């Protein structure tokens, strides 16, 4: 009976070791896949940050007061009113 018990314990140890090894391999594989996904997302984030910076820079160029005034005069034929016609209202 002791021999059967020993064989059973040995068999259980082997099964548990194999199961543990398979679990470690699976977890390592999942870890690598998640790391690859993280790197792709980081690359995408960096690309989007660069595009955002370029868009902000372009927005700053397009929104300068001198450019807006120049566009208003040249393309829309707007003129600055004479000072006598400018009215300033104060908030009460």
MITOR-144354 format. One record per atom (N, C-alpha, C): z, x, y; residue in one letter; residue number from 1; atom name. Coordinates in Angstrom, 3 decimals. Layout:
<zz->Z&xx->X&yy->Y&residu->A&num->NUM&atome->CA>
...
***
This chain:
<zz->0.000&xx->0.823&yy->-1.191&residu->X&num->1&atome->N>
<zz->0.000&xx->0.000&yy->0.000&residu->X&num->1&atome->CA>
<zz->0.000&xx->0.865&yy->1.251&residu->X&num->1&atome->C>
<zz->0.710&xx->1.983&yy->1.193&residu->X&num->2&atome->N>
<zz->0.748&xx->2.879&yy->2.348&residu->X&num->2&atome->CA>
<zz->-0.628&xx->3.459&yy->2.634&residu->X&num->2&atome->C>
<zz->-1.384&xx->3.693&yy->1.589&residu->X&num->3&atome->N>
<zz->-2.723&xx->4.245&yy->1.763&residu->X&num->3&atome->CA>
<zz->-3.648&xx->3.239&yy->2.443&residu->X&num->3&atome->C>
<zz->-3.548&xx->1.958&yy->2.059&residu->X&num->4&atome->N>
<zz->-4.353&xx->0.927&yy->2.694&residu->X&num->4&atome->CA>
<zz->-3.967&xx->0.773&yy->4.158&residu->X&num->4&atome->C>
<zz->-2.667&xx->0.852&yy->4.413&residu->X&num->5&atome->N>
<zz->-2.174&xx->0.726&yy->5.793&residu->X&num->5&atome->CA>
<zz->-2.677&xx->1.904&yy->6.634&residu->X&num->5&atome->C>
<zz->-2.655&xx->3.086&yy->6.056&residu->X&num->6&atome->N>
<zz->-3.128&xx->4.279&yy->6.769&residu->X&num->6&atome->CA>
<zz->-4.622&xx->4.179&yy->7.054&residu->X&num->6&atome->C>
<zz->-5.394&xx->3.731&yy->6.050&residu->X&num->7&atome->N>
<zz->-6.829&xx->3.559&yy->6.261&residu->X&num->7&atome->CA>
<zz->-7.113&xx->2.501&yy->7.330&residu->X&num->7&atome->C>
<zz->-6.341&xx->1.442&yy->7.284&residu->X&num->8&atome->N>
<zz->-6.524&xx->0.381&yy->8.284&residu->X&num->8&atome->CA>
<zz->-6.207&xx->0.898&yy->9.691&residu->X&num->8&atome->C>
<zz->-5.120&xx->1.649&yy->9.821&residu->X&num->9&atome->N>
<zz->-4.759&xx->2.226&yy->11.121&residu->X&num->9&atome->CA>
<zz->-5.826&xx->3.213&yy->11.593&residu->X&num->9&atome->C>
<zz->-6.339&xx->4.011&yy->10.671&residu->X&num->10&atome->N>
<zz->-7.402&xx->4.955&yy->11.010&residu->X&num->10&atome->CA>
<zz->-8.658&xx->4.212&yy->11.451&residu->X&num->10&atome->C>
<zz->-9.010&xx->3.172&yy->10.714&residu->X&num->11&atome->N>
<zz->-10.176&xx->2.371&yy->11.069&residu->X&num->11&atome->CA>
<zz->-9.992&xx->1.723&yy->12.440&residu->X&num->11&atome->C>
<zz->-8.815&xx->1.206&yy->12.704&residu->X&num->12&atome->N>
<zz->-8.531&xx->0.594&yy->14.018&residu->X&num->12&atome->CA>
<zz->-8.626&xx->1.636&yy->15.135&residu->X&num->12&atome->C>
<zz->-8.118&xx->2.817&yy->14.886&residu->X&num->13&atome->N>
<zz->-8.211&xx->3.894&yy->15.892&residu->X&num->13&atome->CA>
<zz->-9.665&xx->4.260&yy->16.165&residu->X&num->13&atome->C>
<zz->-10.472&xx->4.324&yy->15.123&residu->X&num->14&atome->N>
<zz->-11.889&xx->4.652&yy->15.286&residu->X&num->14&atome->CA>
<zz->-12.592&xx->3.545&yy->16.070&residu->X&num->14&atome->C>
<zz->-12.320&xx->2.299&yy->15.700&residu->X&num->15&atome->N>
<zz->-12.937&xx->1.169&yy->16.398&residu->X&num->15&atome->CA>
<zz->-12.517&xx->1.161&yy->17.861&residu->X&num->15&atome->C>
<zz->-11.245&xx->1.383&yy->18.138&residu->X&num->16&atome->N>
<zz->-10.771&xx->1.397&yy->19.521&residu->X&num->16&atome->CA>
<zz->-11.371&xx->2.565&yy->20.305&residu->X&num->16&atome->C>
<zz->-11.522&xx->3.704&yy->19.655&residu->X&num->17&atome->N>
<zz->-12.141&xx->4.855&yy->20.339&residu->X&num->17&atome->CA>
<zz->-13.609&xx->4.564&yy->20.663&residu->X&num->17&atome->C>
<zz->-14.321&xx->3.967&yy->19.714&residu->X&num->18&atome->N>
<zz->-15.729&xx->3.635&yy->19.961&residu->X&num->18&atome->CA>
<zz->-15.828&xx->2.599&yy->21.074&residu->X&num->18&atome->C>
<zz->-14.994&xx->1.583&yy->21.012&residu->X&num->19&atome->N>
<zz->-14.985&xx->0.551&yy->22.051&residu->X&num->19&atome->CA>
<zz->-14.665&xx->1.153&yy->23.420&residu->X&num->19&atome->C>
<zz->-13.682&xx->2.047&yy->23.448&residu->X&num->20&atome->N>
<zz->-13.305&xx->2.716&yy->24.692&residu->X&num->20&atome->CA>
<zz->-14.463&xx->3.568&yy->25.232&residu->X&num->20&atome->C>
<zz->-15.148&xx->4.272&yy->24.343&residu->X&num->21&atome->N>
<zz->-16.277&xx->5.116&yy->24.761&residu->X&num->21&atome->CA>
<zz->-17.406&xx->4.264&yy->25.329&residu->X&num->21&atome->C>
<zz->-17.704&xx->3.147&yy->24.673&residu->X&num->22&atome->N>
<zz->-18.761&xx->2.253&yy->25.161&residu->X&num->22&atome->CA>
<zz->-18.359&xx->1.669&yy->26.513&residu->X&num->22&atome->C>
<zz->-17.098&xx->1.296&yy->26.659&residu->X&num->23&atome->N>
<zz->-16.621&xx->0.744&yy->27.935&residu->X&num->23&atome->CA>
<zz->-16.734&xx->1.779&yy->29.052&residu->X&num->23&atome->C>
<zz->-16.396&xx->3.013&yy->28.763&residu->X&num->24&atome->N>
<zz->-16.490&xx->4.075&yy->29.778&residu->X&num->24&atome->CA>
<zz->-17.949&xx->4.297&yy->30.177&residu->X&num->24&atome->C>
<zz->-18.842&xx->4.306&yy->29.204&residu->X&num->25&atome->N>
<zz->-20.261&xx->4.486&yy->29.503&residu->X&num->25&atome->CA>
<zz->-20.766&xx->3.340&yy->30.363&residu->X&num->25&atome->C>
<zz->-20.393&xx->2.121&yy->30.029&residu->X&num->26&atome->N>
<zz->-20.825&xx->0.947&yy->30.796&residu->X&num->26&atome->CA>
<zz->-20.289&xx->0.998&yy->32.233&residu->X&num->26&atome->C>
<zz->-19.026&xx->1.339&yy->32.376&residu->X&num->27&atome->N>
<zz->-18.420&xx->1.406&yy->33.719&residu->X&num->27&atome->CA>
<zz->-19.064&xx->2.513&yy->34.543&residu->X&num->27&atome->C>
<zz->-19.336&xx->3.646&yy->33.927&residu->X&num->28&atome->N>
<zz->-20.001&xx->4.749&yy->34.629&residu->X&num->28&atome->CA>
<zz->-21.401&xx->4.327&yy->35.078&residu->X&num->28&atome->C>
<zz->-22.103&xx->3.617&yy->34.217&residu->X&num->29&atome->N>
<zz->-23.445&xx->3.126&yy->34.563&residu->X&num->29&atome->CA>
<zz->-23.370&xx->2.152&yy->35.745&residu->X&num->29&atome->C>
<zz->-22.429&xx->1.219&yy->35.697&residu->X&num->30&atome->N>
<zz->-22.250&xx->0.271&yy->36.798&residu->X&num->30&atome->CA>
<zz->-21.911&xx->1.005&yy->38.092&residu->X&num->30&atome->C>
<zz->-21.066&xx->2.001&yy->37.976&residu->X&num->31&atome->N>
<zz->-20.676&xx->2.786&yy->39.146&residu->X&num->31&atome->CA>
<zz->-21.892&xx->3.473&yy->39.771&residu->X&num->31&atome->C>
<zz->-22.751&xx->4.038&yy->38.954&residu->X&num->32&atome->N>
<zz->-23.955&xx->4.706&yy->39.464&residu->X&num->32&atome->CA>
<zz->-24.903&xx->3.706&yy->40.118&residu->X&num->32&atome->C>
<zz->-25.066&xx->2.538&yy->39.491&residu->X&num->33&atome->N>
<zz->-25.932&xx->1.516&yy->40.090&residu->X&num->33&atome->CA>
<zz->-25.390&xx->1.059&yy->41.445&residu->X&num->33&atome->C>
<zz->-24.089&xx->0.865&yy->41.523&residu->X&num->34&atome->N>
<zz->-23.490&xx->0.443&yy->42.792&residu->X&num->34&atome->CA>
<zz->-23.612&xx->1.536&yy->43.851&residu->X&num->34&atome->C>
<zz->-23.488&xx->2.793&yy->43.441&residu->X&num->35&atome->N>
<zz->-23.628&xx->3.891&yy->44.393&residu->X&num->35&atome->CA>
<zz->-25.054&xx->3.958&yy->44.927&residu->X&num->35&atome->C>
<zz->-26.031&xx->3.769&yy->44.036&residu->X&num->36&atome->N>
<zz->-27.435&xx->3.763&yy->44.473&residu->X&num->36&atome->CA>
<zz->-27.672&xx->2.620&yy->45.455&residu->X&num->36&atome->C>
<zz->-27.131&xx->1.454&yy->45.143&residu->X&num->37&atome->N>
<zz->-27.275&xx->0.314&yy->46.051&residu->X&num->37&atome->CA>
<zz->-26.615&xx->0.602&yy->47.403&residu->X&num->37&atome->C>
<zz->-25.457&xx->1.238&yy->47.367&residu->X&num->38&atome->N>
<zz->-24.767&xx->1.603&yy->48.610&residu->X&num->38&atome->CA>
<zz->-25.607&xx->2.559&yy->49.445&residu->X&num->38&atome->C>
<zz->-26.221&xx->3.530&yy->48.807&residu->X&num->39&atome->N>
<zz->-27.059&xx->4.483&yy->49.530&residu->X&num->39&atome->CA>
<zz->-28.275&xx->3.793&yy->50.158&residu->X&num->39&atome->C>
<zz->-28.871&xx->2.858&yy->49.438&residu->X&num->40&atome->N>
<zz->-30.010&xx->2.106&yy->49.988&residu->X&num->40&atome->CA>
<zz->-29.549&xx->1.302&yy->51.204&residu->X&num->40&atome->C>
<zz->-28.399&xx->0.654&yy->51.081&residu->X&num->41&atome->N>
<zz->-27.881&xx->-0.135&yy->52.205&residu->X&num->41&atome->CA>
<zz->-27.535&xx->0.756&yy->53.398&residu->X&num->41&atome->C>
<zz->-26.993&xx->1.931&yy->53.133&residu->X&num->42&atome->N>
<zz->-26.694&xx->2.862&yy->54.233&residu->X&num->42&atome->CA>
<zz->-27.975&xx->3.313&yy->54.927&residu->X&num->42&atome->C>
<zz->-29.012&xx->3.575&yy->54.148&residu->X&num->43&atome->N>
<zz->-30.302&xx->3.964&yy->54.730&residu->X&num->43&atome->CA>
<zz->-30.863&xx->2.835&yy->55.579&residu->X&num->43&atome->C>
<zz->-30.784&xx->1.609&yy->55.065&residu->X&num->44&atome->N>
<zz->-31.255&xx->0.452&yy->55.831&residu->X&num->44&atome->CA>
<zz->-30.455&xx->0.281&yy->57.117&residu->X&num->44&atome->C>
<zz->-29.146&xx->0.468&yy->57.039&residu->X&num->45&atome->N>
<zz->-28.298&xx->0.368&yy->58.224&residu->X&num->45&atome->CA>
<zz->-28.692&xx->1.414&yy->59.266&residu->X&num->45&atome->C>
<zz->-28.916&xx->2.630&yy->58.810&residu->X&num->46&atome->N>
<zz->-29.310&xx->3.693&yy->59.740&residu->X&num->46&atome->CA>
<zz->-30.649&xx->3.367&yy->60.400&residu->X&num->46&atome->C>
<zz->-31.595&xx->2.868&yy->59.618&residu->X&num->47&atome->N>
<zz->-32.900&xx->2.494&yy->60.173&residu->X&num->47&atome->CA>
<zz->-32.753&xx->1.384&yy->61.206&residu->X&num->47&atome->C>
<zz->-31.937&xx->0.391&yy->60.882&residu->X&num->48&atome->N>
<zz->-31.715&xx->-0.709&yy->61.828&residu->X&num->48&atome->CA>
<zz->-30.999&xx->-0.230&yy->63.092&residu->X&num->48&atome->C>
<zz->-30.072&xx->0.697&yy->62.948&residu->X&num->49&atome->N>
<zz->-29.394&xx->1.240&yy->64.132&residu->X&num->49&atome->CA>
<zz->-30.372&xx->1.988&yy->65.035&residu->X&num->49&atome->C>
<zz->-31.292&xx->2.720&yy->64.434&residu->X&num->50&atome->N>
<zz->-32.305&xx->3.428&yy->65.227&residu->X&num->50&atome->CA>
<zz->-33.196&xx->2.425&yy->65.954&residu->X&num->50&atome->C>
<zz->-33.644&xx->1.392&yy->65.233&residu->X&num->51&atome->N>
<zz->-34.482&xx->0.366&yy->65.865&residu->X&num->51&atome->CA>
<zz->-33.727&xx->-0.337&yy->66.987&residu->X&num->51&atome->C>
<zz->-32.446&xx->-0.619&yy->66.760&residu->X&num->52&atome->N>
<zz->-31.636&xx->-1.288&yy->67.795&residu->X&num->52&atome->CA>
<zz->-31.526&xx->-0.404&yy->69.034&residu->X&num->52&atome->C>
<zz->-31.307&xx->0.875&yy->68.841&residu->X&num->53&atome->N>
<zz->-31.224&xx->1.793&yy->69.980&residu->X&num->53&atome->CA>
<zz->-32.532&xx->1.820&yy->70.754&residu->X&num->53&atome->C>
<zz->-33.634&xx->1.856&yy->70.036&residu->X&num->54&atome->N>
<zz->-34.937&xx->1.858&yy->70.704&residu->X&num->54&atome->CA>
<zz->-35.165&xx->0.560&yy->71.471&residu->X&num->54&atome->C>
<zz->-34.774&xx->-0.558&yy->70.890&residu->X&num->55&atome->N>
<zz->-34.931&xx->-1.840&yy->71.575&residu->X&num->55&atome->CA>
<zz->-34.043&xx->-1.922&yy->72.817&residu->X&num->55&atome->C>
<zz->-32.828&xx->-1.421&yy->72.721&residu->X&num->56&atome->N>
<zz->-31.939&xx->-1.427&yy->73.890&residu->X&num->56&atome->CA>
<zz->-32.503&xx->-0.542&yy->75.004&residu->X&num->56&atome->C>
<zz->-33.043&xx->0.611&yy->74.627&residu->X&num->57&atome->N>
<zz->-33.648&xx->1.506&yy->75.604&residu->X&num->57&atome->CA>
<zz->-34.833&xx->0.821&yy->76.275&residu->X&num->57&atome->C>
<zz->-35.662&xx->0.166&yy->75.468&residu->X&num->58&atome->N>
<zz->-36.823&xx->-0.543&yy->76.010&residu->X&num->58&atome->CA>
<zz->-36.382&xx->-1.691&yy->76.915&residu->X&num->58&atome->C>
<zz->-35.343&xx->-2.399&yy->76.509&residu->X&num->59&atome->N>
<zz->-34.817&xx->-3.488&yy->77.342&residu->X&num->59&atome->CA>
<zz->-34.334&xx->-2.953&yy->78.688&residu->X&num->59&atome->C>
<zz->-33.670&xx->-1.817&yy->78.670&residu->X&num->60&atome->N>
<zz->-33.191&xx->-1.218&yy->79.923&residu->X&num->60&atome->CA>
<zz->-34.348&xx->-0.842&yy->80.837&residu->X&num->60&atome->C>
<zz->-35.435&xx->-0.366&yy->80.244&residu->X&num->61&atome->N>
<zz->-36.599&xx->-0.004&yy->81.058&residu->X&num->61&atome->CA>
<zz->-37.220&xx->-1.255&yy->81.670&residu->X&num->61&atome->C>
<zz->-37.371&xx->-2.312&yy->80.871&residu->X&num->62&atome->N>
<zz->-38.020&xx->-3.531&yy->81.353&residu->X&num->62&atome->CA>
<zz->-37.154&xx->-4.296&yy->82.343&residu->X&num->62&atome->C>
<zz->-35.854&xx->-4.106&yy->82.304&residu->X&num->63&atome->N>
<zz->-34.955&xx->-4.911&yy->83.125&residu->X&num->63&atome->CA>
<zz->-34.477&xx->-4.199&yy->84.396&residu->X&num->63&atome->C>
<zz->-35.083&xx->-3.087&yy->84.774&residu->X&num->64&atome->N>
<zz->-34.643&xx->-2.423&yy->86.002&residu->X&num->64&atome->CA>
<zz->-35.029&xx->-3.279&yy->87.202&residu->X&num->64&atome->C>
<zz->-34.149&xx->-3.380&yy->88.187&residu->X&num->65&atome->N>
<zz->-34.446&xx->-4.212&yy->89.353&residu->X&num->65&atome->CA>
<zz->-35.740&xx->-3.813&yy->90.070&residu->X&num->65&atome->C>
<zz->-36.014&xx->-2.517&yy->90.166&residu->X&num->66&atome->N>
<zz->-37.249&xx->-2.078&yy->90.846&residu->X&num->66&atome->CA>
<zz->-38.478&xx->-2.577&yy->90.095&residu->X&num->66&atome->C>
<zz->-38.461&xx->-2.513&yy->88.790&residu->X&num->67&atome->N>
<zz->-39.609&xx->-2.967&yy->88.012&residu->X&num->67&atome->CA>
<zz->-39.795&xx->-4.472&yy->88.156&residu->X&num->67&atome->C>
<zz->-38.689&xx->-5.219&yy->88.095&residu->X&num->68&atome->N>
<zz->-38.784&xx->-6.674&yy->88.232&residu->X&num->68&atome->CA>
<zz->-39.359&xx->-7.044&yy->89.601&residu->X&num->68&atome->C>
<zz->-38.888&xx->-6.368&yy->90.635&residu->X&num->69&atome->N>
<zz->-39.397&xx->-6.644&yy->91.984&residu->X&num->69&atome->CA>
<zz->-40.875&xx->-6.285&yy->92.089&residu->X&num->69&atome->C>
<zz->-41.264&xx->-5.149&yy->91.523&residu->X&num->70&atome->N>
<zz->-42.661&xx->-4.727&yy->91.557&residu->X&num->70&atome->CA>
<zz->-43.552&xx->-5.731&yy->90.819&residu->X&num->70&atome->C>
<zz->-43.110&xx->-6.195&yy->89.659&residu->X&num->71&atome->N>
<zz->-43.872&xx->-7.182&yy->88.896&residu->X&num->71&atome->CA>
<zz->-43.969&xx->-8.505&yy->89.663&residu->X&num->71&atome->C>
<zz->-42.888&xx->-8.896&yy->90.322&residu->X&num->72&atome->N>
<zz->-42.898&xx->-10.142&yy->91.089&residu->X&num->72&atome->CA>
<zz->-43.900&xx->-10.055&yy->92.241&residu->X&num->72&atome->C>
<zz->-43.969&xx->-8.922&yy->92.890&residu->X&num->73&atome->N>
<zz->-44.895&xx->-8.752&yy->94.019&residu->X&num->73&atome->CA>
<zz->-46.335&xx->-8.627&yy->93.520&residu->X&num->73&atome->C>
<zz->-46.568&xx->-7.795&yy->92.515&residu->X&num->74&atome->N>
<zz->-47.926&xx->-7.514&yy->92.066&residu->X&num->74&atome->CA>
<zz->-48.545&xx->-8.645&yy->91.241&residu->X&num->74&atome->C>
<zz->-47.810&xx->-9.176&yy->90.295&residu->X&num->75&atome->N>
<zz->-48.409&xx->-10.143&yy->89.373&residu->X&num->75&atome->CA>
<zz->-48.204&xx->-11.587&yy->89.814&residu->X&num->75&atome->C>
<zz->-47.085&xx->-11.865&yy->90.458&residu->X&num->76&atome->N>
<zz->-46.797&xx->-13.250&yy->90.839&residu->X&num->76&atome->CA>
<zz->-47.044&xx->-13.520&yy->92.324&residu->X&num->76&atome->C>
<zz->-47.422&xx->-12.469&yy->93.037&residu->X&num->77&atome->N>
<zz->-47.678&xx->-12.570&yy->94.479&residu->X&num->77&atome->CA>
<zz->-46.483&xx->-13.136&yy->95.252&residu->X&num->77&atome->C>
<zz->-45.299&xx->-12.790&yy->94.797&residu->X&num->78&atome->N>
<zz->-44.090&xx->-13.207&yy->95.518&residu->X&num->78&atome->CA>
<zz->-43.816&xx->-12.192&yy->96.621&residu->X&num->78&atome->C>
<zz->-43.286&xx->-12.681&yy->97.722&residu->X&num->79&atome->N>
<zz->-42.933&xx->-11.808&yy->98.841&residu->X&num->79&atome->CA>
<zz->-41.473&xx->-12.033&yy->99.210&residu->X&num->79&atome->C>
<zz->-40.871&xx->-11.009&yy->99.728&residu->X&num->80&atome->N>
<zz->-39.503&xx->-11.120&yy->100.191&residu->X&num->80&atome->CA>
<zz->-39.504&xx->-11.966&yy->101.469&residu->X&num->80&atome->C>
<zz->-38.622&xx->-12.979&yy->101.551&residu->X&num->81&atome->N>
<zz->-38.611&xx->-13.813&yy->102.761&residu->X&num->81&atome->CA>
<zz->-38.058&xx->-13.026&yy->103.953&residu->X&num->81&atome->C>
<zz->-38.445&xx->-13.439&yy->105.154&residu->X&num->82&atome->N>
<zz->-37.877&xx->-12.775&yy->106.334&residu->X&num->82&atome->CA>
<zz->-36.361&xx->-12.994&yy->106.373&residu->X&num->82&atome->C>
<zz->-35.668&xx->-12.066&yy->106.967&residu->X&num->83&atome->N>
<zz->-34.208&xx->-12.126&yy->107.006&residu->X&num->83&atome->CA>
<zz->-33.725&xx->-13.402&yy->107.674&residu->X&num->83&atome->C>
<zz->-34.437&xx->-13.903&yy->108.657&residu->X&num->84&atome->N>
<zz->-34.021&xx->-15.127&yy->109.362&residu->X&num->84&atome->CA>
<zz->-34.034&xx->-16.350&yy->108.450&residu->X&num->84&atome->C>
<zz->-34.863&xx->-16.317&yy->107.414&residu->X&num->85&atome->N>
<zz->-34.961&xx->-17.462&yy->106.529&residu->X&num->85&atome->CA>
<zz->-33.957&xx->-17.387&yy->105.340&residu->X&num->85&atome->C>
<zz->-33.288&xx->-16.280&yy->105.206&residu->X&num->86&atome->N>
<zz->-32.332&xx->-16.121&yy->104.112&residu->X&num->86&atome->CA>
<zz->-31.019&xx->-16.787&yy->104.520&residu->X&num->86&atome->C>
<zz->-30.526&xx->-17.649&yy->103.671&residu->X&num->87&atome->N>
<zz->-29.257&xx->-18.345&yy->103.940&residu->X&num->87&atome->CA>
<zz->-28.270&xx->-17.912&yy->102.862&residu->X&num->87&atome->C>
<zz->-27.069&xx->-17.637&yy->103.289&residu->X&num->88&atome->N>
<zz->-26.015&xx->-17.239&yy->102.380&residu->X&num->88&atome->CA>
<zz->-24.958&xx->-18.339&yy->102.388&residu->X&num->88&atome->C>
<zz->-24.648&xx->-18.844&yy->101.241&residu->X&num->89&atome->N>
<zz->-23.641&xx->-19.905&yy->101.110&residu->X&num->89&atome->CA>
<zz->-22.395&xx->-19.313&yy->100.492&residu->X&num->89&atome->C>
<zz->-21.274&xx->-19.691&yy->101.064&residu->X&num->90&atome->N>
<zz->-20.011&xx->-19.191&yy->100.531&residu->X&num->90&atome->CA>
<zz->-19.368&xx->-20.269&yy->99.649&residu->X&num->90&atome->C>
<zz->-18.718&xx->-19.820&yy->98.633&residu->X&num->91&atome->N>
<zz->-18.037&xx->-20.735&yy->97.737&residu->X&num->91&atome->CA>
<zz->-16.751&xx->-21.214&yy->98.370&residu->X&num->91&atome->C>
<zz->-16.497&xx->-22.501&yy->98.288&residu->X&num->92&atome->N>
<zz->-15.261&xx->-23.035&yy->98.884&residu->X&num->92&atome->CA>
<zz->-14.156&xx->-23.115&yy->97.889&residu->X&num->92&atome->C>
***
